[in-house]
Amino acid sequence: MTTESTAAPGMSYQWYIDVEAWTPRQGEWEKLLSLLPREEKQEVLRFRFTKDQKFALCSRLLQRKVAVESFHVPFASVSITRNDHGKPSWQACPLPTWNYNVSHHGGICAIACQPDRRIGIDVVCVELPRESVRDFFSCFELQFGPREWVYINEPSDAFEQIKRFYLLWSLKEAYTKAIGVGIVIDLQRQQFEIKPDQSIALFIDQVHAVQWHFKITQLDTKHYVAIAAEGEMMAVEWKQLDAGTLDPHQE
């Protein structure tokens, strides 16, 4: 049996930034970039396209902001590292059970944290592929199990099929990010069921993984974000931030 978290609500945040709509002024960009250590600045600037640079910058600053807001530590003291699978974390966190995860896709960069359980998130942008839906799906035959393909193909409308595909994909990504491995495991071993009431169940090797809880939220007309948590989550309420709030000196 799982119980609701009793930890302080100030350690549970869900934020997102519309990076695509953000056009930073030169001074604003330089100021935000200057908040990062030299190595991370170089990582941001290594990206060729402006959009990717914005994603990289916002992701790194969001991670620091969520640590500062949760634990009231100096911004400059937060150092982010990655494990062998690329999952970022704050190793100096004073509460070992506190977890966060970050994701971006389409035009959205998002972060969420929970005080006392593993968590993973994944943003998806639902758009029709350039090729036919059938050809697109054929590239992912081994990534989804039989019950998932039934769910995906149930509607006759191609866009609804693509939407269902992306929602299931976001759940798979969120779960594997929560356990810290990324999409490197056999995805057919984990199958999701999205029920008519929008409740979500995970089955691993056909066994219901009751300890895992999931929630999908629509952020705008085409972006959705999935959260996976090991245990019942505190209230999930996504808040849109302006990129300017990433500067700790502007609040």
FENURMO-V771817 format. One line per field, one symbol per residue. psi: psi as a letter, one per 20 degrees, with the letter a starting at -180 (. if undefined). burial: 1 if it has 16 or more other C-alpha atoms within 10 Angstrom, else 0. A space follows every 10 residues. Layout:
psi: ???
burial: ???
This chain:
psi: pqqqqjrphi joqoqqpnhh ionqqghggh gghiiqqghh ghggihpgqg ghggggghgh hhhhghgghh jlrpgiiopp rqahjjpqrn hjpiohipqr qqqqqdjppq qqqqhkqqqq qppqooqqrh aqhghghhik hiiqrghghg ggigqhphhh ggghghghgh ggggghhhik iamjroiiho pqoorhjjqp qppoljponi ipqqpppphb hipqpqppqn rpqrpooppp qqhhiioiii .
burial: 0000100000 1111111110 0000000000 0110110001 1001100000 1111111111 1111111101 0000100110 0000001111 0010000111 1111111111 1111111111 1111110000 0000001000 0011000110 1100000001 1111111111 1111111101 1100001101 1111000001 1110000000 0111110010 0011111111 1111000100 0010011100 0
